[in-house]
Every structure is written in structure tokens, then in C-alpha cells.
Amino acid sequence: MIFLRPRAAWACLLSTLAVAPCGAEAPASGAAGYAAALERVEGLVARWPLAGTLDAARGRLAIRAAGASPAAAEGPFGEPGLDLRGKRPLVLGPAPELDRPELTVEMLFQIDRPQGGSPCLFGIRNSQATRFSLHYRLDASKLVIWNGNVVSSFDPDDLLAPGEWYHVAFHFDAGRTAVWLNGKPCVPEKSPAAVSHAAGLPLVIGAATPEGFENADVRVAHLALYTAPPTADGLARRMKAAGWGRKLARTFNWKTSPVSILESQIGYHPRNVKRVYLRSLHETPPAGVFGPGFDVVRAATEEVVFRGRVEAWGKKWGSWWWALDFTPLREPGAYVVRTGALATSVFQVAEGVFHKTDLDVVALDQLEHRIHRGRDDTRSGLKGQYTKPGVQIYMDCGSPYAELEAVGTCVYALMDLHDKLGDRFPEKDRKRMLDLARMGADYIVACQRESDDPLKDGMFHHSILVNTRDTWAGSIFTYLDAAYGMALLAKASRFFRGIDPERSARYLAASRKAWELCTRRPYHTDDDFAFPAGCQAYFWNAPHGIQETFGRCVYNIPDPGWKRPKTLRTRDRLPFIQGSALLYEITREEPFLARAIEFADAVAARQFTDWRNPIEGCFGNFYEFEGDDNAFFIEFAQGGHWWEGNVEACNLDGFMLLLRLAPDHPKAAAWLNVIRTYAYRYAQAATTRNPLGLYPVACYRDPEHGGLKFFQNTLMGASCVHGFSTKNFMRLGAFLQDSRFQLSAIAGVGFIAGLNPGIPNAFQDTAWDARSLIQGVGRSWFGPAGEPTDTARGSVPNGFSAAPQFWLPTFTNFIADQDDKPAGLIDAGGRLQFNEGWILHSHAYVQGVAHLEAPYTLRLAAEDGGRGMPAEVRVVLKECAPPHAEHRATYRTDAAGALVITDLPTPAEGTLQVAIGDRTLERPLAAIAGGDHRVVVDVARDADLRVAVPEELRAGEDAEATVTVRNTGRDAVELELRLTASGVTLGRERLAIPLKPGEQAVRKVPITAGDRVMPFLVRAFLRRGAPARDAFASGRIGAR
């Protein structure tokens, strides 16, 4: 993929339109003015208005439809044009006029939608020979000429984008070619090639050949042929005659600008954080490049709708950053941000902007394109085979593999999309979601191993779609794959239970089998470490120590003798906890719960809790290896063989599910403490340590080179981390009932949508351009590069990495050897690095969008003494994002007291008031997208519950927790409370408290601090006497 291109125009730099003198008749503009100007062109051969017909306005040459007749469509000036979408090219000739040594073709066109490859606008060409053809590349915003032998690329001054009308002129003579877009010359990347001398060929419009090869989905109008070369004055006259004088304005060149402006290429949510960023190598850029303030301008009217200050963020990743925050802007629409001489492209502010912008292409079309037909697949570069019969799956990257975690990420994404946003899609797309999810889950079942060896039976082949040359992927078996596959199939069993019971049962059986394998051998065996059969000189068979050296690099382990431990890592344990808890939820069989709790204990013990010695102000993440308090969990540690599949970002779903399934368990406070410490002290805190609000990919304690890392020490770009982070933030926020997490979550999908560090202009980058990381999606994009076959639209590349992509053969990627900066796209020779598209990345994005744009669901049960009663419900919410608008709404339950609300704004927090008769009870309410909260309110039996603890304790210190309970219901109650704690021991674990209406009780509970430096937490759970609820308080434990 070629990608350097100019930025969009700044409206303040638009040229002044010519104005007729007062009292004079204004010249015609639009279609009539443009046609009249064309008639005055020197050497005019022929002209066609293409105003819904193929009739010529000048000349003897006739145009015909090559196949199906083109449809009439709205043209550039309100009059008809022609729609050539769906392979409906127009053909002229062959004719002697087309064999001239010198000719100019001029036309107006509008791109309908993104297409892969290089769609052809027009050319003198057929399937046997070529004189020339002119193509466009939306991903690179380039125009490209092919003369049958070589390609010449041209950079236009304007950004090519769907939905806009453009003027193009192409001229050739015996020695050169030239292209103009919107009246301005396009800059060739090198000396452009001349057209060939082939003769007797037709002129084809809308495709490269009459048969429709390389067709362009475009609308066209006003085609003209003339013999003279275009002149700058002549082009300007015609542009002005068309009423397009403002399109003549020069844009600044982003590749040489001292400051880059970066905005989302898909859009922004009305009630969430909205920012544009400036990035520069200069702490103090030249005066006038940007101002102290900025304007948000309505694109259609030039009206300024918001003004703000340009705020300096500071230095990060080798450059200086400024934020232009326009979060208070609420009104949906199309806008441009301007400051000084800089301006963004046009962007959207809209509800559901991410799923409305081609999410079906990313989630569905792309996977269908990737379905591999085994040895029958004739696509070049995709020679693969299935190692089991009767299997079919979407290959995961640019090569014929389908790794377990990559396919599993798609299955999770499709289930999320169907559950959370399915009603936003047509029925046919919901069916496609189910079909593709079935295909993925069936594939994972097929990957499961059968063996007489109890330490192997139930494991999973890492991939049963393999390269016909190197079949290594089918010979990898790891504990991680077994735990991950177990969890995924448990989730799939629950999802398909009411949709496809037979499959649900099959998935459950396979999940059980994997769980039994994992419990028989909760460790790695020698076979796990054995080098895979079928591997022929792949890069992880390097002379440097293979797996151990890679591990030392990624985890920054200085010991040259370090060996992979056979004990389970945190990465292995997290999916086991999740899967075991899911199996318990489905079956209610106690062994599943017991094992999940056992593994949760081990992970809790690995949490970094030393609040006195945070890393860049953060703690709460996890150590990876047992007995090792230096190497932290890496969010993306994909590598060769044993490291394959180390891709899912830290996921505490298992802990959250445990607390939901066993809310009064003695370890409930410990689970809650793990979740809260990680969520607030690490995940959320880390997003403040970089200008884009990103979640880190790694964390190191190294005193010289350590800290939070966002691009460093991964084998390749880790785009998936950003989609996963959005999903995880949303799930944490929903569980903790803290809507502010939605403000942190949006940065992840925003990164993929274009609000990222920007595509660099060179290996030694000095300027950057805003691009989405989704092939063919968004206003402009950077897609996969160097793949052996056509890249599916909707693919997401590996993206940014500090080191070169796939650096593993060198094993020199220690954090001391490189800076943490967004690189990995261009090599030292100025070429694009190989940067494959991977379904892991695209469907982590789908997971994130499904959670971020789903409605909030509140399920209310209004009761009186345990009996459902009709109630009036009032909701008062304040938005979490500025300007913190207030929302009030009133609802009525049904006769049984039931109510489901799905129209509340998010993110927002406030109160829920439930009135039955003359009594009103109030609950706090946190509306967060994708959240699903059930609230039971009983006016007869209600209790207000609070816990207080000291802010800080010394290790071993005795103190008291205060539990306060007030009866806020109508009747007397006998309350039973279960007390649990994390970090401290309790003098009492149960409280029985009888209360009259309005009565309050205070209980002092002795606590003793443990020896571990950590946040501590005391939790009270109301088990009986009133609807269940909890309260907690936390402090911290220091040294003795």
C-alpha cells in the first residue's frame, strides 16, 4: 500500500470567488456555465454532458454502454448524471481520435464508496492491450497511471473521499503524461511514464476494460476530449464557471508541515470525549501555524458552533502534543476544526457513529471474504489445507492459518454484536452473525485433540488450517489454548442454548473436556515446549535460544539462563477462571466454582499492590510468573510456538462473574478488591499518562528504561489491544456501576478509527497524517501492507510498534534498545514494512464497538413486601462529560411492578426514584453503554447500608470498621449481613440486626491489618431481610 497524501483544505485559505460588478449580469454557473466554458476550449474534439443520457453535445463520436445501461443519478450541479456502479462502464470507439499522439480527457466524477485495489476512472484500453488507464487509490489518496508496462503515481492536492464531486483532467503527448485534480496539477512521485503507442483501442469510462475489469463505483458527468494541453488559466476559468472556484484553493502539505493535526476518520459520540490533537517535533512551532484558540465549524455553512483553547499536553513518544477539546459540542452533524493555518478534514458527530460506519463490513463481509476452501482455494498466495476433514473457517491473517485465539476473538465479537447491537442491523445480517459465530465455534470444537494420554486428551490444535509448505501451526498444543478454548466454548454454549440446542450441548461437552484436561495438569509439560513438527526454517527457529530469548526480551528479564517455567502464568489462569465460572453458571456443579476460586486466589496473590512504589503513578496490574515479582503481565506477547496466542488484553471477567454468582462468599471482598485496584489504580490511571488516553501494552519496573509502554516490545503492532481495552473498560464500568469508565473506553476504538499518532511521512518521521486503521473504512485509512493476496475491506493491520514488524529473528528488542514510540510502518529505505491484516485486530474492535454503542438496560422490580406493585419511576441523570447536561424522565411500571428502560443517555449518573402509594425510595444510578443492571426496590423492606474504615493502617495494626444500617422501609425488618474483607482480618463475619421503621444501628467490627502493602477493603452484603445489596469501604496498608 502507498500512503503519503495531502491533507484536507483549511476553509480560511479558500480563494475568493470572482464577483460580477454591481449592476452587471452575473455569468452562468453550474452545469450551464461549465458547458459554456468547455465549448471555448482549444482543440475540442467532442463533449458529452452525460446528463442522464449518452447523447453528445459536440462531435461525431458516440458513447455506448458496454453492458447494462447506466442509471440516471443526481449530478454535480443538481441536474442528472450517470451512475456506473455495479460494472456498468461506458465505451467510445475505437476511433482515430483516440490514436492521436496528443489528447486530453476531462471529466467530473464522484466516488460512491471505498473499493479495494485501484478502480479505474477511464482509459484507452481493452483486455488485450493498453495505451493508458487512470486509476484512483482511496487508501493513499493518489491517482495512478498504467501504460501496460509501468505504474506512475500522482499526489493530488485534495483528499480523495467518497461522496464528493471532483474535476479531473488527464493529458498525454509523445513524451509525457500529466494529471490535474480540481484544477490543480498533481505531483508525480517520479518522472511519469508516457502512454504506449498501442492503437485501435476504445476509451472506457468507469472501468479498465469493456468487460468491467477494475471497475469503479462512481457517478460521472461532463466528459470532454480535446487535443490541446490544459492550461492553469483555462482550468481555473472552467472551475469558476462551474461554481467551484473555492476548490482551486491550495491546501497545506501535511508531509512538510511543522505541526500535524489529527482527528478521527470515522467520527465522535455526542456525549463522550471529543478531541483533535496537534503533534510536532517542535516544542515551540513557528508562529501562526496554530493559534491559542480553535473553532469548530459546521461544514455545510461555515458557521462557528464552538470555540475552545488549544491546551499543551507535553512531550510523549519523541514529539510534543496539544489537545483541542470540544467535548461540550452536542449537536450531531458534519464539522471541521480550525486553528491558525491548520484544519481537519470533515468529521461526523453522531450517535452510533462507529457501528453505522461499515461495521457490517468489518464484522461480516471481511470474514466471509476470508473463508478458506482448503486445497480448492485458487486465490494466489493462499495455498493452505485443513488437517481435519469437513472443516471450513475464515483464515485469520494474510496467510492460510486460523489460530485459536484469533478465531475465538471473532466468535466473542459476533456474539457480543448480536446480543448488544443486533437490533440495529437487518435480519439478514443477524443471521450472518449467527452463521459466522457457529462456523468459528464449530472450528474450535474440531481443533480439540483426542488422545489416550490423559495429559493430552482435550487440548486444542492451535490451528487446523495450515500452510501447505509449513504445517507447524497444527502441531502446537498449549495450556493457554486449552483454557481459552474451554472458556470460549462455555460462552458459546450459553449463547446458543435457545438458538441451536444441539450445538449448545456439543460446545458444552467440548468445554467440559477441556476443563477436565486443565484440572488434570495445571502446569506446562515438556510436550508443550517441544518444537513443533512441520516447521521449516521459520523465524522462531533462530540460533539465539528460541523461546527463552524471546521471553527475556518481551518481559525484560536480565537473567541469561532464564527458562520458561512450567507453572502456570497469569495469562493461563485468567481464561480458566472465566471458563470455570461460566461452566458453574450453566451447570451449578460445585467443582467448577471451587476450581475458579482456587485459580482466582493465585492471580490475586500476583497483583502488584505496593501503592508506595507505583510505576508512573500506577499499580494494580499483575505479575506474570509464579514467584517472580519483576516481570509483569504483557497485554500482547504473541511470538513463535509456545508464545502463539498470547494476545488477549488483561480480562477480569472471571472475577466479576465470581462475585455475581457467589456474592456472599468469604472471598467476595478479595475479588472486589482485585477488580477495583486494577480498574482504578492501573487501567484508568494509565490512560492519563499519554495524550491519547490509551491503555498501555506493557509495564516494566526497570529503573532506567522501565515504565508504562504503549508500543514497545511487541513482536508486531498490537492494534487488538485498543479494541480489547474499550470492551474491558466498558465491562469494568458496568460492573462497578461507574459510568466514567465510558469516557476512558472511547480512546481504544477511537485509535482504530483514526485518532491515533498518525501515519508518518518517512522512516525518520517529522509529520503525520490522520488515518483510520481499517481497510476501506473511514474518510481515509492505512490498511495492511505486503499481503500475498487481495486485502479484504474491513481488515485491520498490526499497526504501530516501536520496533520493526516481526523483529523476532534478531532477538534484540530489549526495552533499552529502542524508544517507546509509534513506529513500525516504514523501513529505513522508505518502504512500507510488511503489516498484515489480522482478524484478531478487527474483531477486538468489533467487541469494543458492540459494548461502547449498546444501549444501557435498567431492569426494575417494584415491590411491596415481596409482591410486585405498579409504581411511578423518576430518573434524574447528569451527563459525565461536559457540559454535564441534566436529564429527567418519568416512567410507569406494569401492573406487576416490572419495568425495562433502554433509552437513558450514556454515560450519565444520578438517581432512580420509585414511588408506590405515598412512599418513595431512591437508589443511585449509573447509566453506562452496554450495562445491564437489575434493581429491586421494596417499599416495605428497605435498608440503607454504609461501611467506613480508616484511611490508612500500618501492617499488623488493629482498628475498627463501622457498619451503619438504617431501616428506610415501611415495616420492621430482621437483617442478616455477611462481612468479608481483603487485606485485613475481621473480628466478626456475620451481623444480625433487627430494626424498626426509621431506626438506625451502628456496629463496630474489629479489623487487623495484614503484612502485605496493599489497598484493603471491607464489604458488607445484605443477605436477608430486604432486597440484596452491598456496601464497602477501602483504605490502604503500609509497612509496620
VOTIKOL-45462 format. One record per residue (C-alpha): x, y, z. Coordinates in steps of 0.001 Angstrom, whole numbers, plus 500000, padded with zeros to 6 digits. Layout:
BEGIN
XYZ;...
***
This chain:
BEGIN
500000500000500000;501193503503499164;500039506085501566;501524509576501536;498914512165500597;497917515798501175;495512516891503874;492115518488503504;491826522170502814;491513524775505531;488429526822504800;490197530078505758;492610529531502876;489872529239500260;490311531530497315;487953534479496885;485305533794494301;485026536172491356;482115538596491765;480416540393488879;480430544202489068;477384545805490633;474579546031488101;476215543617485637;474578540325484747;476310537520486609;477755534824484322;476055531449484309;477453528933486741;476883525273487425;476116522970484524;475421525748482023;478484527780482967;480784524762482853;479385523581479488;479840527035478014;483452527162479237;484162523748477713;482869524926474367;485618527556474343;488447525034474932;491057524979472142;491034521803470067;487711520495471412;487022517115469740;483848516014471494;481775516718474577;479073514735476412;477048516263479286;476109512703480426;473011514328481921;471115511073482269;471756510207478587;474670509272476321;473909511991473772;476849514058472510;476723517862472716;479671518258470316;481432515933467839;480628512841465830;481855510229468308;479245508067470031;479329506555473506;477616503251474228;477019501124477324;479328498100477442;476773496017479282;473830497050481420;472744500600480763;473892503136483333;471239504590485579;470490508276485853;471687509788489131;471953513218490680;474820515098489083;477247517657490463;475004520685489896;471593519233490674;470975518104487089;471212514376486193;474476512491485839;475175508797485176;475654506064487763;478265503485486688;478171501411489883;477987497644489558;480221497269486484;478365499490484028;481245501001482024;480792503271479044;482727502657475825;483727505015472980;485358503805469758;487834502535468711;488239505717466681;491131507604465024;490656510452467504;491803508106470277;495008507182468422;496268510780468317;499764511438469689;498326514124471969;494969514163473779;493280515471476917;490406513741478728;488414515889481170;485554514663483363;483638515221486593;483264512233488926;482042511233492382;483287508133494202;480349506260495702;482094504041498241;485520502658499123;486772499785497000;489864497673497294;492644497808494743;492839500531492090;489455501285490481;489783502782487018;488223506140486122;488928505866482396;491463504528479954;492211503755476325;492474500045476783;490905496603476316;491627493140477677;494466492555475151;496312495873475038;496721499152476892;497525502670475869;496841504064479342;494371503819482192;493853506309485048;493068504840488450;492481506155491967;493637504782495311;491420505909498154;493685504398500809;496591506506499549;494543509390498086;496529509026494864;495875508951491155;497749506228489290;498525505779485574;499191502382483983;500601502201480457;500666498411480163;504210498201481472;504836500552484417;502844502470487019;503171506218487651;501680507667490842;500481511243491302;499753513090494549;496722515372494220;496459518447496384;492993517418497593;491940514431499633;490058511821497630;486974510727499537;483598509140498756;480606511403498319;482373514449496851;482435515606493236;485827516172491608;487112517617488360;489874515597486699;491912516313483580;494451513921482063;496786514898479230;499364512942477257;501637513644474359;504505511673472838;506811512124475794;504877512782478983;501674512497480964;500101514938483436;497081514934485735;495076517775487327;492512517389490110;490129520255490839;492142522469488502;495438521905490315;498379519862488995;499064516557490724;502667515981491738;504274512832490271;506306510708492669;508943510365489954;509210511168486261;505875509932484902;505785507291482212;504479508093478731;501478506331477271;502082503386474970;501801503515471163;499036500906471035;496327501863468539;492815500779467684;491682500670471319;488447502022472862;488087504680475523;486429503042478560;484778505099481308;484272503563484770;486479500507484289;489784499481482754;488229497277480057;484822496984478411;484285493774480397;484393495759483636;487857494813484929;488944497139487799;485547498803487691;484969501999489652;481790502565491642;481439506176490514;478973508687489172;480122510756486207;479143513879484277;480514516243481600;483082514230479652;485196516121477116;488057515287474716;490377517917473252;493796517991471650;495470520932473388;497166520598476768;495233522171479649;496463525497480947;496271526750484521;494194529750483435;491851527636481361;491258525129484152;490672527946486622;488132529570484280;486219526321483932;486272525637487686;484924529110488379;482356528774485617;481145525621487341;480858527491490647;483793525535492016;486275528371492368;486835527556496030;488129524117495060;491095525857493433;492469526841496830;495773525222497701;495888523069500802;498891522924503043;501095519874502579;500894517659505672;504167515950504790;506156519159505287;504010520991507844;505859521697511126;502682520736513026;500319517873512228;496606517892513009;494978514580513864;491258513811514001;489006510774513907;488319509498510417;485049507860511471;483648510302513983;482754511150517556;479948510425520018;477839513434521064;478061512757524830;481624511489525078;485109512969524919;485787514733521608;489313515870520825;491553516776517954;495309516624518538;498285518585517299;501654516848517097;505053518375516361;508765517837516798;508929521455517953;508082522483521490;507556525983520088;506406525680516452;506679528612514016;504276531448514740;500944531301513000;500839527565512376;498217527286515086;496676529814517402;495903529937521112;492300529005520337;490370526901517873;486974526931516173;484606524096515383;482827524987512156;479731523447510631;480996522006507346;477955522914505266;477528526546506359;480912527700507727;479089528644510944;481289528610514056;479462526462516606;482113526095519310;485292527873520397;487936526472522710;491543526782523854;494480524849522440;495897523125525523;499516521925525666;499773518323526850;503554517956526896;506092515616525348;505473511939524603;506877509451522094;509532511881520891;507156514697519974;505101517492521521;501313517303521812;498403519718522147;494733518863522709;491751520670521174;488838519546523331;485323520221522058;483509517714524283;480689520188525129;479556520198521478;476460518001521457;474612518570518196;475084515806515610;476429516935512267;479447517337509995;482188519644511264;485704520951510698;488145522129513392;490402525096512570;493267526751514354;495748529090512716;496732527644509341;495590524133510262;492282522408509705;490931518914509984;489060517038507323;485271516936507693;484220514606510500;480913513419511929;479434513786515382;476670511201515590;475044508624517822;476294505134516967;478844506524514542;481168503516514811;478621500797514091;476910502932511457;480210503345509604;480639499990507896;480782497791510996;478960495159508917;481903495263506514;484418494794509334;482486492152511255;480793490192508460;481903490932504892;485555490608505797;485135487187507431;483116485853504507;485858487034502145;488420485195504270;486696481787504313;489342479381503046;488400476499500769;491429474389501570;493300472893498635;490447474037496375;491142477701497154;492580479155493966;493470482610495292;497136483419494850;499288483302497953;496763481248499941;497967477698499494;496605476003502580;494963472820503752;492838471558506617;494336468802508750;490853467504509587;488133466746507017;484846468613506809;486150471856508303;485871475386506975;486912478657508601;487883482233507902;491667482477507739;492981484868510322;495687486859508535;497361487251505157;498405483594505216;496360480376505448;496163479966509210;493288480198511663;494803480480515128;492592479536518034;492577482902519843;492088484875516631;489051482801515662;487833482929519262;488052486724519258;485716486718516239;483245484368517917;483158486526521054;482735489631518863;479887488140516830;478048487030519958;478514490483521506;477358492178518312;474257490002518063;473358490446521741;474126494120522153;473568495738518750;471737493082516762;468529495093516564;470432497878514773;471096495532511831;468713493916509319;467578490340509845;469882489023507103;472895490462508918;471792489000512249;471643485613510533;475143486167509164;476364486940512699;474973483613513898;476297481655510920;479822483039511287;479785482538515069;478704478907514522;481463478431511969;484047479719514431;482806477720517407;482492474564515269;486070475095514144;487318475335517720;485499472095518592;487170470490515578;490537471695516886;490111469673520082;492550466818520425;491692463201521164;494361461086522795;494786458069525049;497197460198527085;495182461956529834;497654464836529758;496845465487526084;493231464446525635;491116467594525393;493841470019524326;493470472040521114;495460472211517909;496499475856517647;495303475817514027;493975473078511764;494131475362508750;497814475266507853;500160476387505114;500785473504502721;504516474225502953;504891474702506700;502409472818508852;503828473869512233;500624475534513449;498828472185513570;501495470767515906;501298473399518664;499438472462521863;499472474763524881;497716475086528193;496676478610527193;494830477270524153;493073474695526333;491935477281528904;490940479811526251;489051477241524180;487273475992527300;486064479491528211;485026480381524671;483006477183524195;481290477640527557;480224481123526458;479137479800523060;477109477041524734;475224479578526809;474739481896523817;473349479180521512;471221477455524168;467965478940522894;469085479276519265;470658475917518425;470312473475521364;472209470650519626;475250472832519056;474974474270522551;475212470763524002;478170469924521765;480013473084522798;479329472341526458;480720468813526129;483896470107524486;484266472794527152;483915470186529910;486528468022528259;488981470923528089;488248471832531718;488977468277532839;492268468356530935;493219471672532549;492462470391536038;494368467126535482;497505469060534580;497530472627535916;501069473108534605;503015473080531336;504548469796530179;507673469075528184;505425468410525204;504109471979525432;507660473236524988;508625470753522256;509473472315518943;506534471857516527;506710469273513783;506409470524510228;508295473762510836;510821474514508115;513166477404508892;510528479664510390;511905482664512206;511412481329515714;513848478503514930;516631481050515408;520118480384516787;519698482623519827;517875480264522174;514433480374520547;511695480644523155;513680481703526195;515386484609524470;512084485884523140;510647485694526660;513619487528528133;513220490286525547;509477490754525966;509479490565529771;512824492374530206;514336489501532177;518090490108532640;518986486520533618;520613484927530521;519826481488531906;516095482109532352;513853479233531286;510138479195530702;508557477996533936;506249475004533923;503996476673536465;501002478481535019;501211482135534156;498613484772534953;497767484684531239;496950480970531534;494889481369534687;492598484236533675;490679482376530930;490473479304533183;488780481390535893;486346482814533364;485558479452531772;485145477654535110;482783480350536367;480757480117533151;480528476339533488;479327476772537070;476735479309535921;475457476842533290;475536473646535359;475649474761539034;478168471991539643;480337472956542611;483716471662541311;483658474353538631;483193477065541243;485813475589543555;488470475491540838;487653479000539675;488124480270543236;491407478372543596;492792479971540457;491446483387541457;493391483116544702;496594482532542728;496005485551540478;495081487790543421;498384486864545060;500192488086541916;498643491540541889;501141494380542236;499641496273545184;502528498379546522;500892501801546431;504030503354547943;506149502463544881;503924502871541841;505233502825538297;504434506184536715;501807506573539413;500167503220538618;499810499915540424;497266497109540438;498493495180537390;499698491582537720;502957489698537754;503074487062535035;505116484237536513;504779482434539825;507381483563542369;508580486417540144;507920489987541319;509640491691538373;508006490524535142;504519491945534669;501684490579532550;502160491802528957;498929492684527165;500192491387523816;503013488830523905;502433486990520628;505512485158519444;506598481857517978;505383478424519128;504737478485522910;504040482206522741;501414481822519999;498011483106521119;499341485399523850;497124488160522540;494130488952524749;494466492016526950;494027491585530712;490467490383531207;488947490180534697;485583488847533535;486160485727535623;486485487741538854;483375489769538037;481417486609537271;482533485007540545;481269487964542533;477942487882540713;477500484135541195;478667483992544822;478079487473546300;478227486302549921;481276484039549570;484009484593552201;486353485718549403;483898488150547802;485752491187549191;489034489844547806;487565489542544317;486108493028544513;489409494425545753;491310492832542852;488874494355540364;488813497828541906;492579498036542409;493245497047538815;490457499217537366;491158502461539200;494820502236540133;496183500740536923;493835500691533932;492182504063534372;495255505749535861;497464504627532958;495266506379530394;496273509738531881;499965509082531146;499712509713527413;497989512365525298;495628509976523505;494209508344526637;495463504889525610;495724501789527742;499342500506527845;500600497354526202;503284496697528838;504753497862532123;508331497440533363;509973498070536707;513435498637535157;514839501736536946;516398503209533793;514227502081530912;511021500975532618;507588502487532973;504349502197531047;504841501258527404;502324501798524641;504158500498521555;507270498823522886;508484495248522936;505789493576520901;506643491238518035;504411493303515766;501848496058516056;499230495315518711;496140497038517310;493917494496519056;494842495893522487;492870499050521732;489653497241520859;490043494965523869;490651497957526131;487361499565525093;485464496363525832;487248495859529146;486698499444530301;483003499162529480;482664495882531355;484543497239534354;482401500372534396;479164498388534166;480256496045536951;481500498820539236;478487500968538283;480800503833537392;479791505459534115;483007507469533932;484731504403532519;482904505105529267;484934508304528952;488126506245529176;486835503481526926;486338505524523793;490062506078523202;490537502411522247;488119502230519322;488949505867518574;492554504803517988;491459502321515317;489040504897513878;491856507374513238;492524509201516495;495984507661516717;499538509064516430;499152509447512669;500798507784509694;504383509105509352;505832510829506318;509144508930506447;511214506450508438;512697509368510355;509275510894510770;508720514629511013;504997514870510204;501929512656510500;498565512204508826;495311511097510432;494127507702509139;491778505031510316;493402501600510648;490563499841508831;490999498980505170;488448500922503159;486604502359506175;486602505983507249;487402509135505351;490986507964504853;492801504905506100;496018502946506437;495425499287505657;497502496120505655;500648496138503521;502539493395501720;499920490654501940;500202487850499351;496617488288498133;493954490965497903;493245492521501289;489638492268502372;487909495561503010;487389495890506758;490776494363507627;492831495983510384;496641495808510225;499035495071513055;499661498812513073;502194500687515166;505115499105517023;508293500568518424;510469498002516664;510248496748513072;507369494362512399;508328490752513121;511683491588514679;511943488138516273;514864486792514180;517153489410515703;516128488968519354;517392492456520191;514146494089521219;515022494786524846;513486497976526138;516966499505526410;517483499079522651;514628501249521403;512349504104522294;508694503595523097;507196505374520109;504620504648517409;506737503340514536;506939500055512643;505227501254509465;508117502398507249;511569500854506937;514870502687506678;514637502613502897;511336504483502918;509256501435502003;506233500153503861;507007497319506231;505021494112505962;501955494826508104;499407492056507833;495704492327508406;494562490089511249;491013489235512329;492241489451515904;492628493214515472;489425493828513531;487207491826515843;488696493199519026;487482496489517517;484057494928516913;483935493805520553;484773497332521656;482151498977519435;479458496480520471;479981497406524127;480510501123523581;477421501721521438;474947499326523031;472061500855524969;472064500844528737;469428498497530140;467792499048533534;465532496251534781;463387497356537700;461227495286540017;458989497422542279;457630495505545251;455671495886548453;456504493149550924;457861490935548193;454839491352545919;455150493220542637;453241496507542617;452692499222539995;454922502223540588;455867505583539203;459553505808538377;461540509034538076;465077509125536714;467352512136537207;470739511913535472;473673514212534873;475976513508531948;479530512525532874;481058514637530084;480932518430529940;478686520399529948;477102517816532295;473592518302530987;470784517057533203;468146514610532012;464822513908533721;462315511247532717;459256509609534241;458075506045533600;455369503673534839;455879500011535628;453376497396534546;450791496061536993;453317493548538370;455891496267539097;458190495356536209;459876497921534005;462711497753531464;464280501084530429;466622501223527439;466521504889526386;468660506569529023;471591508719527857;475100507430528494;477439507981530170;475474509598532979;474936509195536714;472189510228539100;469264508740540957;466362506375540466;463233507234542479;460468504668542834;457078505739544252;454424503254545398;451491504943547048;452781507569549458;456247506058549812;459272506877547631;462624505135547706;465780506312545980;468746504429544526;471953505665542882;472001505016539147;474924504727536726;473865504608533078;476723503183531013;476507501853527468;476130498094527347;475411497885531067;472533495709532246;471517496371535840;468678494819537805;467301496843540699;464753495536543211;463009498168545326;460639497081548101;458876499925549919;458052497648552850;461532496218553331;464388498540552568;467689499301554236;470371501913553721;473777500289554247;477136502033554760;480674500967555735;483542503158556992;487192502235557631;490392504148558497;492142505691555527;495478504035556325;496758501296558631;500206500047559477;500871496370558856;499568494413561858;497651497390563277;494297496837564985;491378499114564149;487627499110563630;485279499088560662;481970500842561190;478826499353559667;475763501617559692;472321500326558780;469080502285558665;465629500872558039;464202503012555233;461204500758554590;457679500815555998;457886497622558105;460169496293560809;462925494029559480;465343491346560695;468507491921558659;471368489469558153;474661490838556882;477691488909555674;481029490720556204;484100489909554133;487460491607553885;490599491765551775;493945492738553292;492591492753556845;491068490093559101;487652490641560662;486609490144564271;483095489256563064;481824487884559765;478053487986560307;475722490556561773;472052490059562731;470311493404563151;466589493887563913;465324497375563036;462032499184563413;460915501578560664;463256504575560562;465610503037563149;469387503125562640;472022500762564046;475780501175564181;478103498188564650;481836498370565309;483746495423563865;487386494795564887;489862494538561997;493580493718561938;495800494745559039;497832492052557312;501509492286556377;501086492976552665;501359496579551462;498125496983549548;494738498629549414;492395496875551826;488630496562551598;485773495669553933;482455494682552365;479015494189553889;476458492176551929;472783492224552880;471753488563552649;468289488507554201;465535490757555461;465464493144552479;466439493081548800;470117492162548435;472623494958548184;476154495653549315;478358498439550623;482106498625551085;484909500912552114;488605500801551377;491846502125552772;495478501181552419;498035499216554404;501609500422554729;504684498955556369;504924498269560081;
***
